[in-house]
Amino acid sequence: MFRRKDDTLAHQQIIEGNNQLKLLVKIWHIVGALAKPGEHYLVIKTDGSRERPEWLIRNLKARRIAVIEPEKYPDGKVGCQLS
């Protein structure tokens, strides 16, 4: 999570799991507890994923949350760098 005012990192947390819905719920809890809508913006990195979490990425992008993906996942699917 970054501050809009000066683009500095406000909060960083690693979330692990194998269920995309549970990951999405964890992200919403963190955002709900820590983020102030006019002051922060959120960037999600999918670095550790063994396969492309398409459902999670689609839901995050639908809520205008930036998603950074690796160039290529271990399952062979290609990710895009910034939404």
N, C-alpha and C positions, 0 to 999 in steps of 0.2 A: 504494500500500500504506500503510495507516494503523496506528498503534500502538493497541492496545485500551486500554491503561492511561490515556492522556491524550488520545486521539483526534487526535493530531498526524500529519502526513504524514511517513512514513518513507522512501518511495521513489516517484518518479514517472517514468514512461517512456512515450514515444510509440512505438507500433508501427504500421507500415504494411505493407500487403500486399493482394493480390487473391485469396488462397486462404484460406478460412476454417479449413481444417485446419492449414495452416502457421501461421496466427495463433494458433490454439489451442495448438499445440506450443510456439511462442515464449513464450506466457503461462505455460505449465507450467514451462518452463526458468527463467524469471525467478522464479517463485514457489518452485520447488525450490531455487534458489540463495540467495534472500534472505529468504524468509518463515519465521518460526517460528510454528507453528500456534497456540499459546496466546497469543502476543503480538501478532500482526498479523491484520488482515483486509484483503481486497482488494476494490476497486471498479473496474469496467471502464466506461469511457465510449466510446460508439460515435459520437462527434461527427463525424468526417470521412467516414463511410460514405456513398457515393452511393446505396446501396440497403440495405434492412434485412437484416443478417446473421442470419437466423432460426436457422440451424443452430448457429452460434457462440453465440448468446444462449441457445438451448435447452440446450446442453452446459454452459455456465457456470452457469446457474440450477440444473441438475441437481446440481451440486457446491456449491450454496449460496453462489455468488459473486454479489454485487450488480452489476447492470448498469443503467447510466443511459443512456437513449436520448434523442435530440432529439425534440421534439414531432412533427416531420414530416420524413421523408427526402426527398431530391430526386426519388426515383422515385414519390413520392406516398403511400407507406405510412406509417401513423401508428405512432409508437413510444410505449411507456409510460415514464414518468419514472423509477421506481425499482422494482426487483424485490423 
